[in-house]
Amino acid sequence: MNKKAAIILFTAFFLLTLAPVVLAADEAAEALPGNAGALIALGAGLCLGIAALGGSIGQGIAIKGALDGIARNPGASGKIMTPMIIGLAMIESLVIYSLVVALLLVFKI
């Protein structure tokens, strides 16, 4: 990967991570005194961004392992695909739990 692509990906990651913080900061700041609302919005945005990053890395590693296994033994593809799909669903559920926590933080329930 060249330097220009790395900078673009790095910038896109931070823009996508901080976008929910910017959008939720005004509403959260009105409800709580001082900087508490902004800090809650920042925490919610970082919670979701980090969880999505970790989930995508985990899914990539899981898919890489499954495809390596299928490439070595194509006859075992049926036995590999089912546990891989279940594992991907478990990884994605952790990201969804993070979304729920972020929404609870923003709406202060």
URMOLIN-V217733 format. One record per residue. N is the residue number from 1. PHI is phi in degrees with one decimal (* if undefined). OMEGA is omega in whole degrees, -180 to 180 (none if undefined). BURIAL is I if it has 9 or more other C-alpha atoms within 8 Angstrom, else O. Layout:
n->N phi->PHI omega->OMEGA burial->BURIAL
n->N phi->PHI omega->OMEGA burial->BURIAL
This chain:
n->1 phi->* omega->-179 burial->O
n->2 phi->-82.9 omega->-174 burial->O
n->3 phi->-64.8 omega->-178 burial->O
n->4 phi->-64.5 omega->179 burial->O
n->5 phi->-66.0 omega->179 burial->O
n->6 phi->-64.7 omega->179 burial->I
n->7 phi->-66.0 omega->179 burial->O
n->8 phi->-64.1 omega->179 burial->O
n->9 phi->-64.8 omega->179 burial->O
n->10 phi->-63.1 omega->179 burial->O
n->11 phi->-65.8 omega->179 burial->O
n->12 phi->-62.9 omega->179 burial->O
n->13 phi->-61.4 omega->-179 burial->O
n->14 phi->-70.1 omega->177 burial->O
n->15 phi->-65.9 omega->180 burial->O
n->16 phi->-71.3 omega->179 burial->I
n->17 phi->-73.8 omega->-175 burial->I
n->18 phi->-90.9 omega->180 burial->I
n->19 phi->-60.4 omega->177 burial->I
n->20 phi->-63.2 omega->179 burial->I
n->21 phi->-65.8 omega->-179 burial->I
n->22 phi->-66.8 omega->-178 burial->I
n->23 phi->-71.0 omega->-177 burial->O
n->24 phi->-95.0 omega->-173 burial->I
n->25 phi->-66.8 omega->-177 burial->I
n->26 phi->-65.9 omega->-179 burial->I
n->27 phi->-66.6 omega->-179 burial->O
n->28 phi->-70.5 omega->-178 burial->I
n->29 phi->-69.8 omega->-180 burial->I
n->30 phi->-71.1 omega->-173 burial->O
n->31 phi->-81.2 omega->-175 burial->O
n->32 phi->-118.7 omega->-179 burial->I
n->33 phi->-74.0 omega->174 burial->O
n->34 phi->68.2 omega->-178 burial->O
n->35 phi->-92.6 omega->-175 burial->O
n->36 phi->-61.6 omega->-180 burial->I
n->37 phi->-64.2 omega->179 burial->I
n->38 phi->-67.5 omega->179 burial->I
n->39 phi->-68.9 omega->176 burial->O
n->40 phi->-65.4 omega->178 burial->I
n->41 phi->-64.3 omega->177 burial->I
n->42 phi->-63.4 omega->178 burial->I
n->43 phi->-63.3 omega->179 burial->I
n->44 phi->-65.9 omega->179 burial->I
n->45 phi->-65.0 omega->178 burial->I
n->46 phi->-67.0 omega->178 burial->I
n->47 phi->-58.5 omega->-178 burial->I
n->48 phi->-71.0 omega->-180 burial->I
n->49 phi->-64.9 omega->-180 burial->I
n->50 phi->-68.0 omega->179 burial->O
n->51 phi->-65.3 omega->178 burial->I
n->52 phi->-65.7 omega->178 burial->I
n->53 phi->-64.1 omega->180 burial->O
n->54 phi->-64.4 omega->178 burial->O
n->55 phi->-64.4 omega->-180 burial->I
n->56 phi->-69.0 omega->176 burial->O
n->57 phi->-65.5 omega->179 burial->O
n->58 phi->-62.6 omega->179 burial->I
n->59 phi->-67.1 omega->178 burial->I
n->60 phi->-62.9 omega->178 burial->O
n->61 phi->-65.4 omega->180 burial->O
n->62 phi->-64.6 omega->180 burial->I
n->63 phi->-67.6 omega->178 burial->I
n->64 phi->-60.4 omega->179 burial->O
n->65 phi->-64.1 omega->179 burial->O
n->66 phi->-66.7 omega->180 burial->I
n->67 phi->-68.4 omega->175 burial->O
n->68 phi->-63.6 omega->178 burial->O
n->69 phi->-64.7 omega->179 burial->I
n->70 phi->-68.8 omega->179 burial->I
n->71 phi->-66.2 omega->-180 burial->O
n->72 phi->-77.9 omega->-178 burial->O
n->73 phi->-140.4 omega->-177 burial->O
n->74 phi->-61.8 omega->179 burial->O
n->75 phi->-70.1 omega->-179 burial->O
n->76 phi->-95.5 omega->-176 burial->I
n->77 phi->-63.1 omega->178 burial->I
n->78 phi->-65.9 omega->-180 burial->O
n->79 phi->-76.3 omega->-179 burial->O
n->80 phi->-89.2 omega->-173 burial->I
n->81 phi->-66.2 omega->-177 burial->I
n->82 phi->-63.2 omega->177 burial->O
n->83 phi->-63.7 omega->178 burial->O
n->84 phi->-66.0 omega->179 burial->I
n->85 phi->-63.6 omega->178 burial->O
n->86 phi->-63.4 omega->178 burial->O
n->87 phi->-63.7 omega->177 burial->I
n->88 phi->-64.1 omega->177 burial->I
n->89 phi->-65.1 omega->178 burial->O
n->90 phi->-65.7 omega->178 burial->O
n->91 phi->-63.7 omega->-179 burial->I
n->92 phi->-66.6 omega->178 burial->I
n->93 phi->-65.4 omega->177 burial->O
n->94 phi->-65.9 omega->177 burial->I
n->95 phi->-68.9 omega->178 burial->I
n->96 phi->-66.4 omega->175 burial->O
n->97 phi->-61.4 omega->177 burial->O
n->98 phi->-65.3 omega->176 burial->I
n->99 phi->-61.7 omega->178 burial->I
n->100 phi->-62.4 omega->179 burial->O
n->101 phi->-63.6 omega->179 burial->I
n->102 phi->-63.3 omega->178 burial->I
n->103 phi->-66.0 omega->176 burial->I
n->104 phi->-63.8 omega->177 burial->I
n->105 phi->-66.4 omega->-177 burial->I
n->106 phi->-68.5 omega->-178 burial->I
n->107 phi->-91.9 omega->173 burial->O
n->108 phi->54.4 omega->178 burial->O
n->109 phi->-96.0 omega->none burial->O
